[in-house]
């Protein structure tokens, strides 16, 4: 299984990089071929030549429930190569961990679901009807799958949706997610000059694009961490007290979390809110990078005509990504100096989603984790975003968002890894789950 | 002459880029060989294997004054290649202008001085004793030449120093510079995390290095353009009223200057000070670029552990670059959030210089310009910096800082150019100047 996964990880399917379009297609083909080898039929590559959704159906099992397995074959850019201890697309097992870009997000976790399907099948017959929908744009907006959901909504319908794309709350603490944050990712472009100028010739009168951008960005958040985008907090619904109380029961060594897991001297955000609330139930604003001017070796004295920031806001129920984009645009324009032309361009919008966890499928997953790990599920939220989740939740009886990663997996960062033990646990947990779902007379429609 | 200059311009002698070390040495060798071909002797490459100072002496002319010709063979980085209409190191003449990196700064202007020396020589005998000191680090701190000035101060001694490294005040308005700004160029490094983090996992609690840096940078200047570095303005000496009044007589179409020359909607800086005062006699603070995080295609959601800004302050008499570095460092530390580790590293320090323009050599230069251009010299200041100028001024009777460029030469920017007509005028003006200096019985020590 590991050797197969390593083949999958070798494909640099970075969906945000147009230079990797062919690799994204290769990853889709690899996954389709693999599903075929496991007995799946009706295999299709849908919606895009370069970033198709892989659709496949396991062998039909009449009278049994339909389980939709969702995952994504695309990965984040590798980032600074010099920070990787082994090349990001040359997977390596070190100290019980598989290191590669995509190891945990999401190729490794997805592959645990695929292998659970394989392990639970007996003589080519799986316990339930399984549909695979595996996309190639989760890291870049998910437009292809979102369009597919509009065109073929029947594909989104299932009794239970399984998603494994995130970490446990902590080692030994499996968790299912009650809510997933949305995202509004945008580029802010600032132009102050027709062309770059030399600070020795025009320094003192030429408006500096970086200075304008820095002024705008600094205005978007208070030093205390409150986002200064008018209207942003209006729709933010605080989680019920019962849910917030349950978070207090989760283990959290604040000092170790701060120093070892986050890697910071002190945490950011409003200190009057718990760490979990800041991570899961409050919007954020982060700057991801600033381009323009000169950042190479030495002392170039350019006043850049243009500067660009990549920023994103994570959103919480009941915020709407499109509305937040408008609010951000207005705040940027309000903060811009008169001499600056600004533009805010959306790169990636996804609404936040609240999931119903009262479904019996949650109990089966809880039991499977209890048996394999010795501890049942904690109900948490995800600070990340999953563009298609809203459509999947609307089309299905239950959505189980339960990851297999660990918090130190370096998701989206150099040296991403996935614990081999977590992978094997995942195969066992999800294999059991498929069996339990098959036996559930309510879910499979057999009645009592 | 143009064909020779184009050979010189083809050498990409970018002194701030270690990858161009060999090219810098090649440019030095090219210039030394060219001076040898013009009859210079005592040719030496001094102080550095990669960025040597080229020293050469014209044929001795006993009883005549010694003129030191200073210039630099190094150039700025080319910057964004896609912005160039022709490749920066493949010189091209278009519309009467020679386009290349270094065309105006300083290879073209320097070459006009070299060719003036050639043109003024008759049967191998120049009118005055000429020494060439041509450095390869003017764009990167000038350390090699500064060290040479300490080791061999006699090399800096001359009756008159000629520098052509800057633009005229305006087309048709030749100018000599009374003062040159200094510079304090530094990198500001900010670290908030041990490693990059994912905003979906840690957004809301992980302190963002770019946010800290943006907050620091925004704090360093008021929206009105006043630099907020405590102590910075203490030593700033305002030019005398007579000098400021003379600037008011210079032509300035403020709207055309703003829109066409600077290329801005409105000018930056204190509107209560004239444009000339802002350009020449007030300190500046510019951000040149910000590195760290992700600036590639698409929506990577990284929270960068580190971010770096390149910034510089231009300094005016009587500021001192070393003191300003300390003031900047203190201001950066004061503005840094608690969770940020900051470091300020100097890349390039040069003190401002005031030049004595009462020397008779100034009158000769004025006459030469009057004859060639039909207008004598305006006395201006330079907003740029020339690290060695202080040493040259201390070792000589007079320093003439009189450029040949035009304000729209795109110095330090894409599509740098030098007018062929300006080049030819320069050869004529400086050729005459050498003759006039030879005939001046006071300067050449012959007495009356």
Interface residues (C-beta under 8 A of the other chain):
Chain A: X15 X16 X17 X18 X76 X77 X79 X80 X83 X139 X140 X141 X167 X181 X183 X185 X192 X193 X194 X195 X196 X197 X198 X199 X200 X201 X202 X203 X204 X205 X206 X207 X208 X210 X211 X214 X215 X217 X218 X219 X221 X223 X262 X263 X264 X265 X266 X267 X268 X269 X275 X278 X279 X282 X284 X286 X287 X288 X289 X290 X291 X292 X293 X294 X295 X296 X297 X298 X299 X300 X301 X302 X303 X304 X305 X307 X308 X309 X310 X312 X314 X337 X338 X339 X341 X347 X348 X382 X383 X384 X385 X407 X410 X411 X412 X413 X414 X415
Chain B: X15 X16 X17 X18 X76 X77 X79 X80 X83 X139 X140 X141 X167 X181 X183 X185 X192 X193 X194 X195 X196 X197 X198 X199 X200 X201 X202 X203 X204 X205 X206 X207 X208 X210 X211 X214 X215 X217 X218 X219 X221 X223 X262 X263 X264 X265 X266 X267 X268 X269 X275 X278 X279 X282 X284 X286 X287 X288 X289 X290 X291 X292 X293 X294 X295 X296 X297 X298 X299 X300 X301 X302 X303 X304 X305 X307 X308 X309 X310 X312 X314 X337 X338 X339 X341 X347 X348 X382 X383 X384 X385 X407 X410 X411 X412 X413 X414 X415
